[in-house]
Amino acid sequence: MKYRKDKQGNDISLLGYGCMRFTRKGAGIDFDKAEKEVMLGIEQGINYFDTAYIYPGSEECLGKILEKNNCRDKVKIATKLPQYIMKNAAGIEKTFNEELSRLRTDYIDYYLMHMFTDFSEWERLKTMGIEQWIVDKKAEGKIRNIGFSYHGDTDKFLEILNAYDWDFCQIQYNYLDEHTQAGRRGLDAAAEKGIPVIIMEPLRGGKLVKLPEEAKKLLAADDKHFTPAEIALRWLWNQPAVTCVLSGMNSEEMVLENARIASEVEANQFTEADFAMVEKIKTILRAKEKVGCTGCRYCMPCPKGVDIPGTFNYYNQMYIDGKFAARAEYAQVVGMAKEPGFASRCVGCGLCEKHCPQHLPIREKLKEADKALRPWPYKVALAVGRKIMKK
């Protein structure tokens, strides 16, 4: 296993264990299976284990495994405060103490504000005294590192990144999401500040494993014979700014395979042929796209606040990942922002089209995308969700 450093100079394994996808058994988690897989991961050198308050049974299962096998000191636990349901300081304290109890520990190595989508969420936490709370918890030794996980656009990510002295952050990032959400610009900005970056969704929920046959044949014919998962993981670890890549492993074979790759890779190891292979795969995946948007953002900012590249990204994802997954992610990333950048805000000024290098009919395509991404049942559900989450 290879390692990279956190802000304090401690080793973090290149491969992190995502505990959201422990195998379910009946109404709970298959503890015996999860225990075997987690312990195998520790044997392979994995020391970063990521869970969250809202992952059903996950914190409790991980805590029980570590206590039973007396190996808490061999790992670093990352878990998260569900900031979107916090109402006051008392709620923050209660939730944190519950997490300590579930995890059977008296400290958290890496504690995250879970699922920021907008800068306003950090501002709201500040009114609850979150900054002093963090200072106190660090002084007590109950939190070693403080960070946040993020689902939103690049500009808001940068606002949050620059708003506090964070120890680390976590973003969705893979070769298809290179220029969406926090994206490469966000990754590089964190690296410039010396902030470690943990990567989630490196395989886009398995979509980069289940490639079209044409892409699989390209990989099979290549001398290196990378699997779909391997080339996606190697693309990430090739970047020095990537500290740790999370994988929701739920088989011993997956643990061993991912650990093997993480023991072989080095930063800046990719060849021109490797990059070319990734581009070929992206071209195959993008063949079903509805809009030829490259995510360059020359069309931005929109004077009315429309998230043009974000809208087109999720419109295209409907035909790669499936309609449900793309609509759900669009609702989370765009719809949950304080001022959601829906395409319906477009007034047809045409300023974006003057700057588009691809000469796309943006105004026309925005109407198509909005209709596809927000059919009326989704509009209703999103309105209800915003009322609950944004109180």
C-alpha positions in Angstrom: 0.0 0.0 0.0 1.2 3.5 -0.9 0.5 6.5 1.3 0.3 10.3 1.0 0.4 12.9 3.7 -2.3 14.8 5.5 -1.9 18.4 6.6 -0.1 17.3 9.8 2.3 15.0 7.9 0.5 11.7 8.9 0.2 8.9 6.4 -3.1 8.3 4.7 -3.5 5.2 2.5 -4.0 5.9 -1.2 -7.0 3.6 -1.0 -9.7 4.5 1.5 -12.5 2.1 2.6 -16.0 3.6 2.0 -18.3 2.0 4.5 -21.6 3.2 3.0 -21.9 0.0 0.9 -21.5 -2.7 3.5 -23.5 -5.7 2.3 -27.1 -5.7 3.8 -28.6 -8.7 5.4 -32.3 -8.5 6.2 -32.9 -5.2 7.9 -29.3 -4.6 8.8 -25.7 -5.1 7.8 -24.1 -8.6 7.3 -21.6 -8.1 10.2 -19.6 -11.3 9.6 -19.0 -10.5 6.0 -18.2 -6.8 6.6 -15.8 -7.8 9.4 -13.9 -10.1 7.0 -13.6 -7.5 4.4 -12.6 -4.6 6.8 -10.0 -6.8 8.5 -8.6 -7.9 5.1 -8.4 -4.2 4.1 -6.4 -3.4 7.3 -4.1 -6.3 6.5 -3.5 -4.8 3.1 -2.5 -1.5 4.6 -5.8 0.5 4.3 -5.9 2.9 7.2 -8.7 5.4 6.2 -12.3 4.3 6.9 -15.1 6.6 5.8 -18.6 6.4 7.3 -21.4 8.9 8.2 -24.2 9.5 10.6 -26.9 8.9 8.0 -25.4 5.6 6.5 -27.8 3.1 8.1 -25.9 0.9 10.6 -22.5 1.8 9.2 -21.0 3.7 12.1 -22.2 1.0 14.6 -20.8 -1.8 12.4 -17.4 -0.2 11.9 -17.1 0.6 15.6 -18.0 -3.0 16.6 -15.5 -4.5 14.2 -12.7 -2.3 15.4 -13.5 -2.9 19.1 -13.8 -6.7 18.6 -10.5 -6.9 16.8 -8.7 -4.4 19.1 -7.4 -2.4 16.1 -8.8 1.1 16.7 -5.2 2.5 16.9 -4.4 1.0 13.4 -7.0 3.0 11.5 -8.2 6.6 11.0 -12.0 7.0 11.2 -13.7 9.6 9.1 -17.4 10.4 9.8 -19.7 13.3 9.2 -22.0 15.8 10.8 -25.4 15.9 9.0 -25.3 19.7 8.9 -28.4 19.9 6.8 -30.6 18.7 9.7 -28.9 20.6 12.5 -31.1 23.3 14.1 -28.8 24.5 17.0 -25.6 23.9 18.9 -27.3 21.4 21.2 -28.2 19.3 18.2 -24.6 19.3 16.9 -23.3 18.2 20.3 -25.9 15.5 20.7 -25.2 14.1 17.2 -21.4 14.1 17.7 -21.7 12.2 21.0 -24.0 9.7 19.4 -21.4 9.1 16.7 -18.7 8.5 19.3 -20.9 6.0 21.0 -21.8 4.2 17.8 -18.1 4.1 16.8 -17.0 3.0 20.3 -14.3 5.5 20.4 -13.5 8.8 22.2 -12.1 10.7 19.2 -12.6 11.1 15.4 -9.6 11.3 13.2 -11.3 13.1 10.3 -14.6 14.9 10.9 -16.6 16.4 8.1 -19.4 18.8 7.6 -21.5 16.5 5.4 -22.7 17.3 1.9 -22.3 21.1 1.5 -23.9 22.3 -1.7 -23.8 26.0 -1.0 -21.8 28.5 0.9 -24.9 29.6 2.8 -24.9 26.2 4.7 -21.5 27.1 6.2 -22.9 30.5 7.1 -25.9 28.9 8.8 -23.6 26.6 10.9 -21.6 29.7 12.0 -24.7 31.2 13.5 -24.9 28.0 15.7 -21.4 28.6 17.0 -19.7 25.8 14.9 -16.3 27.6 14.8 -15.9 27.7 18.5 -17.3 24.2 18.8 -14.6 22.9 16.5 -11.9 24.8 18.5 -13.2 23.2 21.7 -13.4 19.7 20.3 -9.9 19.9 18.9 -8.6 21.2 22.2 -10.3 18.2 23.9 -8.7 15.8 21.5 -12.1 14.6 20.3 -11.5 15.8 16.7 -8.1 15.5 15.1 -8.9 17.0 11.7 -11.8 19.0 10.4 -13.1 19.1 6.9 -16.2 19.0 4.6 -17.7 16.9 1.8 -19.1 18.7 -1.1 -21.7 18.4 -3.9 -22.1 21.7 -5.8 -20.5 23.8 -8.4 -16.9 24.9 -8.5 -17.4 28.5 -7.5 -19.3 27.7 -4.3 -16.7 25.1 -3.5 -14.0 27.7 -3.7 -16.0 30.0 -1.4 -16.2 27.3 1.3 -12.6 26.2 0.8 -11.4 29.8 1.4 -13.8 30.5 4.3 -12.1 28.5 7.0 -8.8 26.9 7.9 -9.8 23.4 6.8 -7.6 20.4 7.4 -9.0 18.4 4.5 -12.0 18.1 2.1 -13.9 15.5 0.2 -15.2 15.8 -3.4 -16.7 13.7 -6.1 -14.2 13.4 -8.9 -13.4 11.0 -11.7 -12.5 11.2 -15.4 -16.1 11.9 -16.4 -16.6 14.5 -13.6 -13.2 16.2 -14.3 -14.8 19.6 -14.9 -18.1 19.4 -12.9 -18.9 19.8 -9.2 -15.6 20.9 -7.5 -13.8 19.5 -10.5 -10.1 19.8 -11.4 -10.1 23.5 -10.6 -11.3 22.8 -7.1 -8.8 20.0 -6.6 -5.9 22.2 -7.7 -7.1 25.1 -5.5 -7.1 22.8 -2.5 -3.6 21.5 -3.3 -2.3 25.1 -3.6 -3.5 25.6 0.0 -1.9 22.4 1.2 -5.3 20.8 1.9 -5.6 17.1 1.4 -8.4 15.9 -0.9 -10.3 12.7 -0.4 -12.1 11.4 -3.5 -15.6 9.9 -3.5 -17.4 8.3 -6.5 -14.2 7.4 -8.3 -16.1 5.0 -10.5 -19.3 7.0 -10.6 -21.3 4.4 -8.6 -20.0 1.6 -10.8 -20.8 3.2 -14.1 -17.1 3.4 -15.0 -16.9 -0.3 -14.4 -19.8 -1.3 -16.6 -18.4 0.2 -19.8 -19.9 -0.3 -23.2 -18.4 -3.4 -25.0 -16.6 -1.1 -27.5 -14.6 0.5 -24.6 -14.0 -2.9 -22.9 -12.5 -4.2 -26.2 -10.1 -1.2 -26.4 -8.8 -1.9 -22.9 -8.5 -5.7 -23.6 -6.5 -5.0 -26.8 -4.1 -2.6 -25.0 -0.7 -4.0 -23.8 -1.4 -3.0 -20.2 -4.7 -4.8 -20.0 -6.1 -2.4 -17.4 -9.6 -3.3 -16.2 -12.2 -0.5 -16.4 -11.9 0.1 -12.7 -8.1 0.0 -12.8 -7.7 2.7 -15.4 -10.2 5.0 -13.6 -8.4 4.5 -10.3 -4.9 5.0 -11.9 -6.1 8.2 -13.6 -6.9 9.6 -10.1 -3.8 8.4 -8.3 -1.7 9.8 -11.2 -2.6 13.2 -9.8 -0.4 14.3 -6.8 -3.2 16.5 -5.5 -5.4 13.4 -4.9 -4.6 12.2 -1.3 -7.0 9.2 -0.9 -9.6 7.5 -3.1 -12.6 6.0 -1.4 -14.0 2.7 -2.7 -17.2 1.1 -1.4 -15.8 -2.4 -1.3 -18.1 -5.2 -0.5 -16.2 -8.3 -1.5 -12.8 -9.7 -0.5 -11.8 -9.9 -4.2 -12.5 -6.2 -4.6 -10.4 -5.3 -1.5 -7.5 -7.4 -2.8 -7.7 -6.0 -6.4 -7.9 -2.3 -5.3 -5.2 -2.8 -2.7 -2.9 -4.3 -5.4 -3.4 -1.3 -7.7 -2.8 1.1 -4.8 0.5 -0.6 -4.0 1.8 -0.2 -7.6 0.9 3.3 -8.6 3.0 6.5 -8.5 2.0 10.1 -9.2 2.7 11.3 -12.8 3.0 7.7 -14.0 0.4 7.9 -16.8 1.8 7.8 -20.3 0.5 9.7 -23.3 -1.0 6.4 -24.4 -2.8 6.0 -21.1 -4.3 9.5 -21.3 -5.3 8.8 -24.9 -7.1 5.6 -23.8 -9.1 7.6 -21.2 -10.1 10.1 -23.9 -11.2 7.3 -26.2 -13.4 5.8 -23.4 -14.9 9.2 -22.7 -15.7 9.7 -26.4 -17.5 6.3 -26.4 -19.4 7.2 -23.2 -20.2 10.7 -24.5 -21.6 9.4 -27.8 -25.1 9.3 -26.3 -24.9 12.9 -25.1 -27.6 15.3 -26.0 -25.4 18.4 -25.9 -21.8 18.7 -26.9 -20.9 20.8 -23.9 -17.2 20.4 -22.8 -17.7 22.2 -19.4 -15.2 24.9 -20.4 -17.5 27.5 -18.7 -16.8 30.3 -21.2 -20.6 30.8 -21.1 -20.5 31.7 -17.4 -21.4 33.6 -15.4 -25.0 33.8 -16.5 -26.5 37.1 -15.5 -29.6 35.4 -14.3 -27.7 32.7 -12.4 -28.4 29.7 -14.6 -25.9 26.9 -14.1 -25.5 26.2 -17.8 -22.6 23.6 -17.8 -24.1 21.9 -14.7 -27.5 21.6 -16.4 -26.0 20.2 -19.6 -23.8 17.8 -17.6 -26.8 16.2 -15.9 -28.9 16.3 -19.1 -26.1 14.3 -20.7 -25.7 12.0 -17.7 -29.4 10.9 -18.1 -28.2 9.0 -21.2 -25.1 7.6 -19.6 -26.0 6.9 -15.9 -29.8 6.6 -16.4 -32.6 9.1 -15.8 -33.2 8.5 -12.1 -29.5 8.8 -11.1 -28.9 11.9 -13.2 -32.1 13.7 -12.0 -31.3 12.8 -8.4 -27.8 14.2 -8.6 -29.0 17.3 -10.4 -31.5 17.9 -7.7 -28.8 17.6 -5.1 -26.1 19.7 -6.7 -28.1 22.4 -8.5 -31.5 22.2 -6.9 -30.3 22.4 -3.3 -28.2 25.5 -3.8 -29.5 28.7 -2.0 -30.3 30.2 -5.4 -30.8 27.1 -7.6 -29.5 27.6 -11.1 -32.4 26.1 -12.9 -32.6 26.5 -16.7 -36.1 28.0 -16.2 -34.4 31.2 -15.1 -33.1 31.8 -18.6 -34.5 35.0 -20.1 -33.1 34.3 -23.6 -30.6 37.2 -23.7 -28.1 35.1 -25.7 -25.0 36.4 -24.0 -23.8 32.8 -23.3 -24.1 31.8 -27.0 -21.7 34.7 -28.0 -19.0 33.1 -25.8 -19.5 29.4 -26.5 -16.5 27.9 -28.4 -18.7 25.0 -29.5 -21.3 27.4 -30.9 -24.1 25.5 -29.2 -27.7 26.7 -29.3 -27.7 27.1 -25.6 -31.0 28.8 -25.1 -32.8 26.1 -27.1 -31.0 23.2 -25.3 -31.6 24.7 -21.9 -35.4 24.4 -22.5 -34.9 20.8 -23.5 -32.7 20.0 -20.5 -35.0 21.6 -18.0 -38.0 19.7 -19.3 -36.1 16.4 -19.1 -34.4 17.0 -15.8 -37.5 18.4 -14.0 -40.7 16.7 -15.0 -43.6 17.8 -12.7 -43.2 15.0 -10.1 -39.6 16.0 -9.6 -40.5 19.7 -9.3 -42.9 18.9 -6.5 -40.4 16.6 -4.7 -37.7 19.1 -5.0 -39.8 21.9 -3.7 -40.7 19.8 -0.6 -37.0 18.8 -0.2 -35.9 22.4 -0.3 -38.4 23.4 2.3 -37.2 20.6 4.6 -33.4 21.0 4.0 -33.3 24.8 3.9 -35.1 25.6 7.1 
